[in-house]
């Protein structure tokens, strides 16, 4: 199984291919994933792109950190889609 980590407008947890419950993710990690998704929704406009100069870099950096954390807890490959 491969899981995709990718934000999308209106999703709760930005994981595709498995739920946090399926993967046995900790509550702390699930909340961090939701925070990452919220940042995306608040800072990235679907037509105009990122609102601030450092937003894309921050989002990507957090995504890489969360990818490693999901892989460590779930023990499955995780693809990061920025």
N, CA, C and O atoms as a CHARMM CRD file, in Angstrom:
* protein
*
  328
    1    1 UNK  N      0.84500  -1.17900   0.00000 PROA 1      0.00000
    2    1 UNK  CA     0.00000   0.00000   0.00000 PROA 1      0.00000
    3    1 UNK  C      0.88800   1.23800   0.00000 PROA 1      0.00000
    4    1 UNK  O      1.89900   1.29700   0.70000 PROA 1      0.00000
    5    2 UNK  N      0.49300   2.22000  -0.79600 PROA 2      0.00000
    6    2 UNK  CA     1.13100   3.53300  -0.77800 PROA 2      0.00000
    7    2 UNK  C      0.07300   4.56800  -0.44500 PROA 2      0.00000
    8    2 UNK  O     -1.03300   4.53500  -0.98400 PROA 2      0.00000
    9    3 UNK  N      0.41200   5.47300   0.43200 PROA 3      0.00000
   10    3 UNK  CA    -0.49200   6.53600   0.86000 PROA 3      0.00000
   11    3 UNK  C     -0.00200   7.84500   0.25200 PROA 3      0.00000
   12    3 UNK  O      1.20200   8.07600   0.14300 PROA 3      0.00000
   13    4 UNK  N     -0.93400   8.68900  -0.13700 PROA 4      0.00000
   14    4 UNK  CA    -0.57300  10.01200  -0.66800 PROA 4      0.00000
   15    4 UNK  C     -0.92200  11.06600   0.37600 PROA 4      0.00000
   16    4 UNK  O     -2.01200  11.05500   0.94900 PROA 4      0.00000
   17    5 UNK  N      0.00800  11.96600   0.61000 PROA 5      0.00000
   18    5 UNK  CA    -0.19100  13.12100   1.48200 PROA 5      0.00000
   19    5 UNK  C     -0.37100  14.32300   0.57100 PROA 5      0.00000
   20    5 UNK  O      0.56900  14.75100  -0.09800 PROA 5      0.00000
   21    6 UNK  N     -1.58600  14.86700   0.54600 PROA 6      0.00000
   22    6 UNK  CA    -1.91400  15.95300  -0.37900 PROA 6      0.00000
   23    6 UNK  C     -3.11600  16.72800   0.15100 PROA 6      0.00000
   24    6 UNK  O     -4.14800  16.13900   0.47300 PROA 6      0.00000
   25    7 UNK  N     -2.98300  18.03300   0.24000 PROA 7      0.00000
   26    7 UNK  CA    -4.10700  18.87300   0.65100 PROA 7      0.00000
   27    7 UNK  C     -5.08000  19.05300  -0.49700 PROA 7      0.00000
   28    7 UNK  O     -4.70300  19.04200  -1.66900 PROA 7      0.00000
   29    8 UNK  N     -6.33600  19.21800  -0.13300 PROA 8      0.00000
   30    8 UNK  CA    -7.37100  19.57300  -1.09600 PROA 8      0.00000
   31    8 UNK  C     -8.41900  20.35700  -0.32400 PROA 8      0.00000
   32    8 UNK  O     -8.64800  20.11200   0.86100 PROA 8      0.00000
   33    9 UNK  N     -9.04000  21.28200  -0.99600 PROA 9      0.00000
   34    9 UNK  CA   -10.05700  22.10600  -0.34900 PROA 9      0.00000
   35    9 UNK  C    -11.21000  21.22900   0.12300 PROA 9      0.00000
   36    9 UNK  O    -11.76800  20.44500  -0.64400 PROA 9      0.00000
   37   10 UNK  N    -11.55600  21.37700   1.40200 PROA 10     0.00000
   38   10 UNK  CA   -12.70500  20.68300   1.95800 PROA 10     0.00000
   39   10 UNK  C    -12.42800  19.31100   2.54300 PROA 10     0.00000
   40   10 UNK  O    -13.32400  18.71700   3.14200 PROA 10     0.00000
   41   11 UNK  N    -11.21500  18.78500   2.39000 PROA 11     0.00000
   42   11 UNK  CA   -10.93200  17.47500   2.99500 PROA 11     0.00000
   43   11 UNK  C    -10.62800  17.67800   4.48700 PROA 11     0.00000
   44   11 UNK  O    -10.19600  18.75500   4.90100 PROA 11     0.00000
   45   12 UNK  N    -10.85400  16.65400   5.26600 PROA 12     0.00000
   46   12 UNK  CA   -10.59500  16.75100   6.69800 PROA 12     0.00000
   47   12 UNK  C     -9.11800  16.48900   6.99200 PROA 12     0.00000
   48   12 UNK  O     -8.41900  17.34500   7.53400 PROA 12     0.00000
   49   13 UNK  N     -8.66400  15.31600   6.63100 PROA 13     0.00000
   50   13 UNK  CA    -7.26800  14.93400   6.83100 PROA 13     0.00000
   51   13 UNK  C     -6.67000  14.69000   5.44800 PROA 13     0.00000
   52   13 UNK  O     -7.22400  13.90900   4.67400 PROA 13     0.00000
   53   14 UNK  N     -5.55400  15.33600   5.12100 PROA 14     0.00000
   54   14 UNK  CA    -5.01900  15.28400   3.76100 PROA 14     0.00000
   55   14 UNK  C     -4.26900  13.99200   3.41600 PROA 14     0.00000
   56   14 UNK  O     -3.14300  14.03000   2.92100 PROA 14     0.00000
   57   15 UNK  N     -4.90100  12.86800   3.68000 PROA 15     0.00000
   58   15 UNK  CA    -4.34800  11.56300   3.33000 PROA 15     0.00000
   59   15 UNK  C     -5.26800  10.89400   2.32700 PROA 15     0.00000
   60   15 UNK  O     -6.49000  10.98000   2.44200 PROA 15     0.00000
   61   16 UNK  N     -4.68900  10.23600   1.35400 PROA 16     0.00000
   62   16 UNK  CA    -5.44600   9.55100   0.30600 PROA 16     0.00000
   63   16 UNK  C     -4.94300   8.11900   0.21500 PROA 16     0.00000
   64   16 UNK  O     -3.73700   7.87200   0.19800 PROA 16     0.00000
   65   17 UNK  N     -5.87300   7.18500   0.15700 PROA 17     0.00000
   66   17 UNK  CA    -5.52400   5.77400   0.04600 PROA 17     0.00000
   67   17 UNK  C     -5.69600   5.01100   1.34100 PROA 17     0.00000
   68   17 UNK  O     -5.71700   3.78000   1.33400 PROA 17     0.00000
   69   18 UNK  N     -5.81900   5.71600   2.44900 PROA 18     0.00000
   70   18 UNK  CA    -6.04000   5.09800   3.75500 PROA 18     0.00000
   71   18 UNK  C     -6.46200   6.18700   4.73300 PROA 18     0.00000
   72   18 UNK  O     -6.12900   7.35800   4.55500 PROA 18     0.00000
   73   19 UNK  N     -7.18700   5.79700   5.75300 PROA 19     0.00000
   74   19 UNK  CA    -7.59800   6.74200   6.79300 PROA 19     0.00000
   75   19 UNK  C     -6.55900   6.73800   7.91600 PROA 19     0.00000
   76   19 UNK  O     -5.76000   5.80800   8.02400 PROA 19     0.00000
   77   20 UNK  N     -6.57400   7.77600   8.74600 PROA 20     0.00000
   78   20 UNK  CA    -5.67600   7.76700   9.90600 PROA 20     0.00000
   79   20 UNK  C     -5.89900   6.53300  10.79000 PROA 20     0.00000
   80   20 UNK  O     -4.95500   5.98800  11.36000 PROA 20     0.00000
   81   21 UNK  N     -7.15800   6.10500  10.89300 PROA 21     0.00000
   82   21 UNK  CA    -7.47600   4.92300  11.69400 PROA 21     0.00000
   83   21 UNK  C     -6.86700   3.66800  11.07400 PROA 21     0.00000
   84   21 UNK  O     -6.31100   2.82700  11.78100 PROA 21     0.00000
   85   22 UNK  N     -6.97600   3.54400   9.74100 PROA 22     0.00000
   86   22 UNK  CA    -6.37200   2.39500   9.04700 PROA 22     0.00000
   87   22 UNK  C     -4.87700   2.30900   9.32900 PROA 22     0.00000
   88   22 UNK  O     -4.32300   1.21900   9.47500 PROA 22     0.00000
   89   23 UNK  N     -4.23800   3.46000   9.40300 PROA 23     0.00000
   90   23 UNK  CA    -2.78500   3.52500   9.55600 PROA 23     0.00000
   91   23 UNK  C     -2.33100   3.51700  11.00800 PROA 23     0.00000
   92   23 UNK  O     -1.13900   3.37800  11.28500 PROA 23     0.00000
   93   24 UNK  N     -3.27700   3.66600  11.94200 PROA 24     0.00000
   94   24 UNK  CA    -2.93000   3.69700  13.35700 PROA 24     0.00000
   95   24 UNK  C     -2.17100   4.94400  13.77100 PROA 24     0.00000
   96   24 UNK  O     -1.30000   4.88900  14.63900 PROA 24     0.00000
   97   25 UNK  N     -2.50800   6.08400  13.14100 PROA 25     0.00000
   98   25 UNK  CA    -1.79500   7.32800  13.43200 PROA 25     0.00000
   99   25 UNK  C     -2.20700   7.91100  14.78000 PROA 25     0.00000
  100   25 UNK  O     -3.35900   7.79000  15.19800 PROA 25     0.00000
  101   26 UNK  N     -1.26600   8.53300  15.44100 PROA 26     0.00000
  102   26 UNK  CA    -1.52300   9.16100  16.73900 PROA 26     0.00000
  103   26 UNK  C     -2.40600  10.39200  16.57600 PROA 26     0.00000
  104   26 UNK  O     -2.44900  11.00400  15.50900 PROA 26     0.00000
  105   27 UNK  N     -3.10600  10.74500  17.64400 PROA 27     0.00000
  106   27 UNK  CA    -3.94900  11.94600  17.63200 PROA 27     0.00000
  107   27 UNK  C     -3.11300  13.19400  17.35700 PROA 27     0.00000
  108   27 UNK  O     -3.56000  14.09900  16.65200 PROA 27     0.00000
  109   28 UNK  N     -1.90800  13.24400  17.90700 PROA 28     0.00000
  110   28 UNK  CA    -1.03700  14.40900  17.69700 PROA 28     0.00000
  111   28 UNK  C     -0.69600  14.57300  16.21900 PROA 28     0.00000
  112   28 UNK  O     -0.71300  15.69000  15.70300 PROA 28     0.00000
  113   29 UNK  N     -0.39200  13.48800  15.54300 PROA 29     0.00000
  114   29 UNK  CA    -0.07000  13.55600  14.12000 PROA 29     0.00000
  115   29 UNK  C     -1.28800  13.95600  13.30200 PROA 29     0.00000
  116   29 UNK  O     -1.17800  14.76900  12.38400 PROA 29     0.00000
  117   30 UNK  N     -2.43400  13.40100  13.62000 PROA 30     0.00000
  118   30 UNK  CA    -3.65900  13.74400  12.88100 PROA 30     0.00000
  119   30 UNK  C     -3.95300  15.23100  13.01800 PROA 30     0.00000
  120   30 UNK  O     -4.35200  15.87100  12.04600 PROA 30     0.00000
  121   31 UNK  N     -3.76300  15.78700  14.20300 PROA 31     0.00000
  122   31 UNK  CA    -3.99800  17.22000  14.39100 PROA 31     0.00000
  123   31 UNK  C     -2.99600  18.05200  13.59200 PROA 31     0.00000
  124   31 UNK  O     -3.36700  19.07900  13.02200 PROA 31     0.00000
  125   32 UNK  N     -1.74300  17.62900  13.54100 PROA 32     0.00000
  126   32 UNK  CA    -0.73400  18.33200  12.73300 PROA 32     0.00000
  127   32 UNK  C     -1.09700  18.27600  11.24600 PROA 32     0.00000
  128   32 UNK  O     -0.91500  19.26000  10.52800 PROA 32     0.00000
  129   33 UNK  N     -1.60300  17.14300  10.78600 PROA 33     0.00000
  130   33 UNK  CA    -2.04100  17.01900   9.39300 PROA 33     0.00000
  131   33 UNK  C     -3.19000  17.97600   9.10000 PROA 33     0.00000
  132   33 UNK  O     -3.23100  18.60400   8.04300 PROA 33     0.00000
  133   34 UNK  N     -4.11500  18.08100  10.03900 PROA 34     0.00000
  134   34 UNK  CA    -5.23400  19.02400   9.86800 PROA 34     0.00000
  135   34 UNK  C     -4.74000  20.46600   9.85400 PROA 34     0.00000
  136   34 UNK  O     -5.24500  21.28300   9.08400 PROA 34     0.00000
  137   35 UNK  N     -3.76900  20.78700  10.69000 PROA 35     0.00000
  138   35 UNK  CA    -3.19600  22.13800  10.69300 PROA 35     0.00000
  139   35 UNK  C     -2.53900  22.45000   9.34900 PROA 35     0.00000
  140   35 UNK  O     -2.67400  23.55900   8.83300 PROA 35     0.00000
  141   36 UNK  N     -1.83400  21.48100   8.78700 PROA 36     0.00000
  142   36 UNK  CA    -1.17700  21.65300   7.48600 PROA 36     0.00000
  143   36 UNK  C     -2.21600  21.91100   6.39900 PROA 36     0.00000
  144   36 UNK  O     -2.03800  22.78000   5.54600 PROA 36     0.00000
  145   37 UNK  N     -3.29900  21.14500   6.44400 PROA 37     0.00000
  146   37 UNK  CA    -4.38500  21.33000   5.48300 PROA 37     0.00000
  147   37 UNK  C     -5.04400  22.69500   5.66700 PROA 37     0.00000
  148   37 UNK  O     -5.37200  23.35000   4.67800 PROA 37     0.00000
  149   38 UNK  N     -5.24400  23.13800   6.90400 PROA 38     0.00000
  150   38 UNK  CA    -5.83000  24.46000   7.16700 PROA 38     0.00000
  151   38 UNK  C     -4.95000  25.57000   6.59800 PROA 38     0.00000
  152   38 UNK  O     -5.45000  26.52000   5.99600 PROA 38     0.00000
  153   39 UNK  N     -3.64900  25.44700   6.79100 PROA 39     0.00000
  154   39 UNK  CA    -2.71600  26.43400   6.24500 PROA 39     0.00000
  155   39 UNK  C     -2.89000  26.52700   4.73500 PROA 39     0.00000
  156   39 UNK  O     -2.95000  27.62400   4.18100 PROA 39     0.00000
  157   40 UNK  N     -2.97000  25.39400   4.07700 PROA 40     0.00000
  158   40 UNK  CA    -3.18400  25.35900   2.62900 PROA 40     0.00000
  159   40 UNK  C     -4.47400  26.08600   2.25600 PROA 40     0.00000
  160   40 UNK  O     -4.46800  26.92900   1.35900 PROA 40     0.00000
  161   41 UNK  N     -5.56700  25.77500   2.92600 PROA 41     0.00000
  162   41 UNK  CA    -6.85700  26.39200   2.60000 PROA 41     0.00000
  163   41 UNK  C     -6.85700  27.89300   2.84700 PROA 41     0.00000
  164   41 UNK  O     -7.46500  28.64900   2.09000 PROA 41     0.00000
  165   42 UNK  N     -6.17700  28.32600   3.90400 PROA 42     0.00000
  166   42 UNK  CA    -6.16700  29.74500   4.25400 PROA 42     0.00000
  167   42 UNK  C     -5.16800  30.55800   3.43600 PROA 42     0.00000
  168   42 UNK  O     -5.38900  31.74600   3.20100 PROA 42     0.00000
  169   43 UNK  N     -4.08400  29.94400   3.00300 PROA 43     0.00000
  170   43 UNK  CA    -2.99700  30.69800   2.37400 PROA 43     0.00000
  171   43 UNK  C     -2.82500  30.46800   0.87100 PROA 43     0.00000
  172   43 UNK  O     -2.08800  31.20900   0.22000 PROA 43     0.00000
  173   44 UNK  N     -3.49100  29.45400   0.30800 PROA 44     0.00000
  174   44 UNK  CA    -3.33900  29.16700  -1.11900 PROA 44     0.00000
  175   44 UNK  C     -4.69100  29.29600  -1.81900 PROA 44     0.00000
  176   44 UNK  O     -5.58900  28.48200  -1.60300 PROA 44     0.00000
  177   45 UNK  N     -4.82700  30.31000  -2.64700 PROA 45     0.00000
  178   45 UNK  CA    -6.06500  30.51700  -3.39700 PROA 45     0.00000
  179   45 UNK  C     -6.04700  29.63000  -4.63000 PROA 45     0.00000
  180   45 UNK  O     -5.02900  29.53600  -5.31700 PROA 45     0.00000
  181   46 UNK  N     -7.15400  28.98700  -4.91000 PROA 46     0.00000
  182   46 UNK  CA    -7.20400  28.01800  -6.01800 PROA 46     0.00000
  183   46 UNK  C     -6.92500  28.63600  -7.38100 PROA 46     0.00000
  184   46 UNK  O     -6.51300  27.92300  -8.29600 PROA 46     0.00000
  185   47 UNK  N     -7.13400  29.93700  -7.54700 PROA 47     0.00000
  186   47 UNK  CA    -6.83400  30.59500  -8.82400 PROA 47     0.00000
  187   47 UNK  C     -5.54300  31.41100  -8.78200 PROA 47     0.00000
  188   47 UNK  O     -4.77200  31.42500  -9.74100 PROA 47     0.00000
  189   48 UNK  N     -5.32300  32.08500  -7.66300 PROA 48     0.00000
  190   48 UNK  CA    -4.21800  33.04400  -7.57400 PROA 48     0.00000
  191   48 UNK  C     -2.94500  32.49700  -6.94300 PROA 48     0.00000
  192   48 UNK  O     -1.90500  33.15300  -7.00100 PROA 48     0.00000
  193   49 UNK  N     -3.00200  31.32800  -6.35100 PROA 49     0.00000
  194   49 UNK  CA    -1.81500  30.73800  -5.72700 PROA 49     0.00000
  195   49 UNK  C     -1.58800  31.21800  -4.30300 PROA 49     0.00000
  196   49 UNK  O     -2.51600  31.65800  -3.62400 PROA 49     0.00000
  197   50 UNK  N     -0.35700  31.12600  -3.86800 PROA 50     0.00000
  198   50 UNK  CA     0.00100  31.45300  -2.49100 PROA 50     0.00000
  199   50 UNK  C     -0.11200  32.94900  -2.23200 PROA 50     0.00000
  200   50 UNK  O      0.21300  33.76700  -3.09200 PROA 50     0.00000
  201   51 UNK  N     -0.57400  33.29200  -1.04100 PROA 51     0.00000
  202   51 UNK  CA    -0.81900  34.69400  -0.68400 PROA 51     0.00000
  203   51 UNK  C      0.45600  35.41400  -0.24600 PROA 51     0.00000
  204   51 UNK  O      0.63200  36.59400  -0.55100 PROA 51     0.00000
  205   52 UNK  N      1.33300  34.72900   0.45400 PROA 52     0.00000
  206   52 UNK  CA     2.53900  35.36300   0.97900 PROA 52     0.00000
  207   52 UNK  C      3.80100  34.80000   0.35200 PROA 52     0.00000
  208   52 UNK  O      3.80300  33.70000  -0.20200 PROA 52     0.00000
  209   53 UNK  N      4.87600  35.57300   0.44900 PROA 53     0.00000
  210   53 UNK  CA     6.14400  35.20700  -0.19100 PROA 53     0.00000
  211   53 UNK  C      6.70500  33.88400   0.32900 PROA 53     0.00000
  212   53 UNK  O      7.24700  33.10200  -0.45100 PROA 53     0.00000
  213   54 UNK  N      6.58900  33.62400   1.60800 PROA 54     0.00000
  214   54 UNK  CA     7.17100  32.40700   2.17100 PROA 54     0.00000
  215   54 UNK  C      6.20100  31.26100   2.35100 PROA 54     0.00000
  216   54 UNK  O      6.57000  30.21100   2.87800 PROA 54     0.00000
  217   55 UNK  N      4.96000  31.45000   1.91900 PROA 55     0.00000
  218   55 UNK  CA     3.93700  30.43100   2.16400 PROA 55     0.00000
  219   55 UNK  C      4.23500  29.09500   1.49400 PROA 55     0.00000
  220   55 UNK  O      4.11100  28.04900   2.13100 PROA 55     0.00000
  221   56 UNK  N      4.62200  29.11000   0.23800 PROA 56     0.00000
  222   56 UNK  CA     4.88200  27.86000  -0.48600 PROA 56     0.00000
  223   56 UNK  C      6.04400  27.09600   0.14900 PROA 56     0.00000
  224   56 UNK  O      5.98800  25.87500   0.29100 PROA 56     0.00000
  225   57 UNK  N      7.08800  27.81800   0.52800 PROA 57     0.00000
  226   57 UNK  CA     8.24600  27.17800   1.15800 PROA 57     0.00000
  227   57 UNK  C      7.86800  26.56900   2.50600 PROA 57     0.00000
  228   57 UNK  O      8.26900  25.44700   2.81500 PROA 57     0.00000
  229   58 UNK  N      7.09600  27.30600   3.30800 PROA 58     0.00000
  230   58 UNK  CA     6.64700  26.79500   4.60200 PROA 58     0.00000
  231   58 UNK  C      5.78900  25.54800   4.42300 PROA 58     0.00000
  232   58 UNK  O      5.97200  24.55500   5.12700 PROA 58     0.00000
  233   59 UNK  N      4.86000  25.60200   3.48600 PROA 59     0.00000
  234   59 UNK  CA     3.96300  24.48100   3.21900 PROA 59     0.00000
  235   59 UNK  C      4.76000  23.23800   2.79900 PROA 59     0.00000
  236   59 UNK  O      4.49800  22.13800   3.28600 PROA 59     0.00000
  237   60 UNK  N      5.72100  23.41400   1.90700 PROA 60     0.00000
  238   60 UNK  CA     6.53500  22.29100   1.43300 PROA 60     0.00000
  239   60 UNK  C      7.38400  21.70500   2.56100 PROA 60     0.00000
  240   60 UNK  O      7.49500  20.48600   2.69200 PROA 60     0.00000
  241   61 UNK  N      7.97300  22.56800   3.36300 PROA 61     0.00000
  242   61 UNK  CA     8.80100  22.11600   4.47500 PROA 61     0.00000
  243   61 UNK  C      7.98400  21.30300   5.47300 PROA 61     0.00000
  244   61 UNK  O      8.41400  20.23900   5.91900 PROA 61     0.00000
  245   62 UNK  N      6.81500  21.80500   5.81400 PROA 62     0.00000
  246   62 UNK  CA     5.92300  21.08200   6.72500 PROA 62     0.00000
  247   62 UNK  C      5.46800  19.76300   6.10600 PROA 62     0.00000
  248   62 UNK  O      5.37100  18.75100   6.80100 PROA 62     0.00000
  249   63 UNK  N      5.19200  19.77100   4.82200 PROA 63     0.00000
  250   63 UNK  CA     4.78300  18.54900   4.13600 PROA 63     0.00000
  251   63 UNK  C      5.85300  17.47100   4.20800 PROA 63     0.00000
  252   63 UNK  O      5.54000  16.30300   4.43900 PROA 63     0.00000
  253   64 UNK  N      7.10800  17.84700   4.01400 PROA 64     0.00000
  254   64 UNK  CA     8.20500  16.87700   4.10700 PROA 64     0.00000
  255   64 UNK  C      8.33500  16.33200   5.52700 PROA 64     0.00000
  256   64 UNK  O      8.56800  15.14000   5.72500 PROA 64     0.00000
  257   65 UNK  N      8.18200  17.21200   6.50800 PROA 65     0.00000
  258   65 UNK  CA     8.25400  16.77400   7.91400 PROA 65     0.00000
  259   65 UNK  C      7.12200  15.80200   8.23000 PROA 65     0.00000
  260   65 UNK  O      7.34100  14.76700   8.86000 PROA 65     0.00000
  261   66 UNK  N      5.91000  16.14200   7.78800 PROA 66     0.00000
  262   66 UNK  CA     4.75600  15.28800   8.05600 PROA 66     0.00000
  263   66 UNK  C      4.84600  13.95800   7.30800 PROA 66     0.00000
  264   66 UNK  O      4.42400  12.92200   7.82200 PROA 66     0.00000
  265   67 UNK  N      5.39000  13.99000   6.11100 PROA 67     0.00000
  266   67 UNK  CA     5.57600  12.74700   5.34700 PROA 67     0.00000
  267   67 UNK  C      6.45200  11.76700   6.13300 PROA 67     0.00000
  268   67 UNK  O      6.11900  10.58800   6.25300 PROA 67     0.00000
  269   68 UNK  N      7.56300  12.25800   6.66200 PROA 68     0.00000
  270   68 UNK  CA     8.45200  11.39600   7.45300 PROA 68     0.00000
  271   68 UNK  C      7.73400  10.85200   8.69000 PROA 68     0.00000
  272   68 UNK  O      7.90500   9.68700   9.05100 PROA 68     0.00000
  273   69 UNK  N      6.93200  11.70100   9.33600 PROA 69     0.00000
  274   69 UNK  CA     6.22400  11.30800  10.55300 PROA 69     0.00000
  275   69 UNK  C      5.18000  10.23900  10.23100 PROA 69     0.00000
  276   69 UNK  O      5.08500   9.24100  10.94600 PROA 69     0.00000
  277   70 UNK  N      4.39600  10.43100   9.16700 PROA 70     0.00000
  278   70 UNK  CA     3.39200   9.43800   8.77200 PROA 70     0.00000
  279   70 UNK  C      4.08200   8.11000   8.45300 PROA 70     0.00000
  280   70 UNK  O      3.63100   7.05500   8.89600 PROA 70     0.00000
  281   71 UNK  N      5.16500   8.16000   7.69100 PROA 71     0.00000
  282   71 UNK  CA     5.88900   6.92600   7.35200 PROA 71     0.00000
  283   71 UNK  C      6.39100   6.21600   8.60500 PROA 71     0.00000
  284   71 UNK  O      6.32600   4.99000   8.69500 PROA 71     0.00000
  285   72 UNK  N      6.88800   6.98100   9.56600 PROA 72     0.00000
  286   72 UNK  CA     7.41500   6.38700  10.79700 PROA 72     0.00000
  287   72 UNK  C      6.31000   5.70800  11.59900 PROA 72     0.00000
  288   72 UNK  O      6.50600   4.60900  12.11800 PROA 72     0.00000
  289   73 UNK  N      5.15700   6.35200  11.70300 PROA 73     0.00000
  290   73 UNK  CA     4.06700   5.77300  12.49000 PROA 73     0.00000
  291   73 UNK  C      3.35200   4.64600  11.75600 PROA 73     0.00000
  292   73 UNK  O      2.97200   3.64800  12.36800 PROA 73     0.00000
  293   74 UNK  N      3.16600   4.80000  10.45000 PROA 74     0.00000
  294   74 UNK  CA     2.35800   3.83700   9.69600 PROA 74     0.00000
  295   74 UNK  C      3.18200   2.68500   9.12800 PROA 74     0.00000
  296   74 UNK  O      2.66200   1.58900   8.92000 PROA 74     0.00000
  297   75 UNK  N      4.45400   2.93400   8.88000 PROA 75     0.00000
  298   75 UNK  CA     5.29100   1.89100   8.30800 PROA 75     0.00000
  299   75 UNK  C      4.97800   1.56200   6.85700 PROA 75     0.00000
  300   75 UNK  O      5.22900   0.44700   6.40000 PROA 75     0.00000
  301   76 UNK  N      4.43000   2.53600   6.13200 PROA 76     0.00000
  302   76 UNK  CA     4.12300   2.35100   4.70700 PROA 76     0.00000
  303   76 UNK  C      4.73200   3.51000   3.92200 PROA 76     0.00000
  304   76 UNK  O      4.97800   4.57600   4.48500 PROA 76     0.00000
  305   77 UNK  N      4.97800   3.31000   2.62200 PROA 77     0.00000
  306   77 UNK  CA     5.46800   4.41500   1.79700 PROA 77     0.00000
  307   77 UNK  C      4.43100   5.53300   1.70300 PROA 77     0.00000
  308   77 UNK  O      3.23100   5.27400   1.61000 PROA 77     0.00000
  309   78 UNK  N      4.90200   6.76300   1.72800 PROA 78     0.00000
  310   78 UNK  CA     4.02100   7.92700   1.61700 PROA 78     0.00000
  311   78 UNK  C      4.55100   8.82500   0.50900 PROA 78     0.00000
  312   78 UNK  O      5.71000   9.24000   0.53100 PROA 78     0.00000
  313   79 UNK  N      3.69200   9.12000  -0.45600 PROA 79     0.00000
  314   79 UNK  CA     4.02500  10.06000  -1.52700 PROA 79     0.00000
  315   79 UNK  C      3.54500  11.43900  -1.11000 PROA 79     0.00000
  316   79 UNK  O      2.42000  11.59000  -0.63500 PROA 79     0.00000
  317   80 UNK  N      4.38400  12.43600  -1.28300 PROA 80     0.00000
  318   80 UNK  CA     4.02300  13.81500  -0.96400 PROA 80     0.00000
  319   80 UNK  C      3.69800  14.54000  -2.25500 PROA 80     0.00000
  320   80 UNK  O      4.53700  14.62800  -3.15200 PROA 80     0.00000
  321   81 UNK  N      2.49500  15.05400  -2.35000 PROA 81     0.00000
  322   81 UNK  CA     2.05100  15.80500  -3.52600 PROA 81     0.00000
  323   81 UNK  C      1.84000  17.25100  -3.10700 PROA 81     0.00000
  324   81 UNK  O      0.86500  17.57600  -2.42900 PROA 81     0.00000
  325   82 UNK  N      2.76200  18.11600  -3.51500 PROA 82     0.00000
  326   82 UNK  CA     2.67800  19.53000  -3.16600 PROA 82     0.00000
  327   82 UNK  C      1.94800  20.27000  -4.25400 PROA 82     0.00000
  328   82 UNK  O      1.76600  21.48400  -4.15900 PROA 82     0.00000
